[in-house]
Amino acid sequence: MRILETTGSDELATVYVAALDDKAERIVEFVQSTQPPVPSDQKLVLIVSTMLGCPVECLMCDAGGNFHGKLSKDEIMEQIDFLIKKQFNGNKITVPKLKIQFARMGEPAFNPAVIDVMTELPEKYDAPGLMPCISTIAPAGAKKFFDRLLEVKQKYYNNGMFQLQFSIHTTDQEERDRIIPCKKWSFEQIAEFGQRWFTPNDRKITLNFAPIKGMTLDPNVIREHFHPDKFAIKLTPVNPTYRRSETGIEPVIETEESPEGRKLQAEFEALGYDVILSIGELAENKIGSNCGFYVSRLKRNQQ
Ligand code: SF4
């Protein structure tokens, strides 16, 4: 792996763009970030790619398109090893929380190698605070992946050390198909899996919404399917991506003070949900810490 570009700062986020070999399309992005106000010696977040591009092409994501295949277990692990080596000597991880998000480029449920990496990590690193995080659109046909994921969570990460997130965005199924243009699990299927997944030791499963102007988000529809004892809600802005400008979609939530965001938060809370209104750092947007941003820019410049 050869680093092509490094952007950002250790205080917030550093984005690495790297060539896996000498083929022009085999470029990945990965990120080391902190979560202010939590100091970096208390928590580190590593965000790695699982695919070269993504076949789904969601309306707001720069990782979509230019799909050139899945990364192997070693290619995913190489990103993690690189980031860990920058921070620590050897395989003992001294930071109390090390979150690894399989969420930069690529839908993780399309790539079984993600499970292999999660299986190997606890053997490879002495990291009591290791917490994998899967953020998924719940693609149809990935039952085997999710069944294996459940087994790995039960075996290695069963003390609240796994974060599972489903990206939903809207409660209207036609709009959901527009935003995430591929076959997906229905709300019933996600809820059924949540029933199998969740034990009292676990973190609640997150349902993530980046609400879009003109699209429907009805908290009552969510409550019909997902119990607040097992599911929590995350509300986020739609990131400022190239793809967002091309598709013309506009975010409902832009700042923490956004009245629409606060209203949605209150509505979900009234139904019994824990709600995170996660705005992120504006500085992080300036760094371009959004999925696929740099590879997308590189490819656009080559056109
Ligand atoms: S949001 Fe996820 S599934 Fe959609 S295009 Fe981006 S990486 Fe792929």
Residues whose N, C-alpha, C, O or C-beta is under 5 A from the ligand:
A	BS01	SF4	C54 V56 E57 C58 C61 A63 G64 R104 M105 G106 E107 I137
